[in-house]
Amino acid sequence: MKNNKRAHYAKYKPTFKSFKAFYPYYLKEHRNVICRRLHFIGSTLVLAVIAIALLKQHYSLLWLLPVIGYGFAWVGHFFFEKNRPATFKHPFYSLWGDWVMFKDMLVGKIKF
């Protein structure tokens, strides 16, 4: 039974050998514009909190980063995109994807 569950899970969990291969999958998981906007807001707030924490030397604010960043993103996925965040399956590529998508939205490559 254990092997059956693993085979079932592996069947639905794509694997990627590079970020270049992962990013198109990541974008497909972020088709909903509201989800992307929530990611953008969360990422912007993360940068703002980092700046405030460093400038004011209130380093305890840094504990808020995961809550802010993931909070906005997960609301987007669960309520608008209606999927599970890529973070659960591919945490490192997903974090990288968040910042690449943020940059792509800033420069107009991806619709905001």
N, C-alpha and C positions, 0 to 999 in steps of 0.2 A: 504494500500500500504506500509506503514511504517513497519508493522509487516512482510510483505512479504520479504522486503529487509533484515531485521534482520535474518529471517529464512534462507534466501539464504546465507548470510554472515557466519552465524554460521555453516552452513553445510560444508563450505570450510575452516573454521578456526579450526584446531584441538586444543583441550585443553589438558593441561598436568598438572598432580598433583605433579610432581616432576621433578627435573633436570634429574634424571636417565631415566625417561620416555621420556623426551624431546630430549636428546642427539642423539639417533638414527635418529630421524626426522631431527635434525640439520645436521647430517652427510649426509643424503640423499639430503639435499639442497646444499651440497658442494661436489658433485661428480667430477666436472671438476677440473683437476689438476692445471690449470692456475688460476682459482678462488682461490683455496687453497693457491697457492703461493703468490698471491696478498694479501690475508689475512695475511699470514706470514710476508711479507715485511712490511705491514702496522703496524702490532703488534710490529715488531722489531724496526721500526722507532719511535713508541710511547714510547717504553722503552728507546730508545736513547734520545729522547727529554726530557723525565722526568729526566734522569740522567744529561743531560746538564743543564737543568733549575735549578736543585738542586745544582749541583756543582758550577755553575757560578752565582747562585742566580739571574737568569733572569726568574722570575716566570711568566712573561707575555707570555713566550713561551708555557706555559701550555694551553693557549687558542687554540693552534694549534692541540692539541690531538684529538678532535673529527673529525677535517678536515682530518688529516692524517689517523687515524684509519678507519673511515668510508669511506673516499675517495677511498682508495685502495680496500676495501671490496666491495663497491658498484659498482666500475668499473668491478670487477670480476663477480658480479651477473648480471649486466645489459648487459654486452658485451660477456661474456664467458659462464656463467652458464645459462643465459637466464631465470632468475626467479627473484622474488622480495626477497630482503634480509629478513631473519627471524626477523630482528630488528623491522620491521614494525608491526609484529604480536605479537612477544614475546620479548620485549626489554631486560628484565633482564636475562632471560634464554639465549638469544642470546649472550649477552656480556660475560656471563659465558662460553658459548660454544666456543666463540672465543678463550679464554685463555686455555681452555681444549684442543681444537684442536691444538693450538700453541704448547702446551706441548707434545701432542701426535705426532706431526710432529718432534719436537726436538729429541724425544727418538726413532723415527723410527716406531712407532706404526701405523702411517698413512703415506701413500706415499707422498713424497714431490714433 
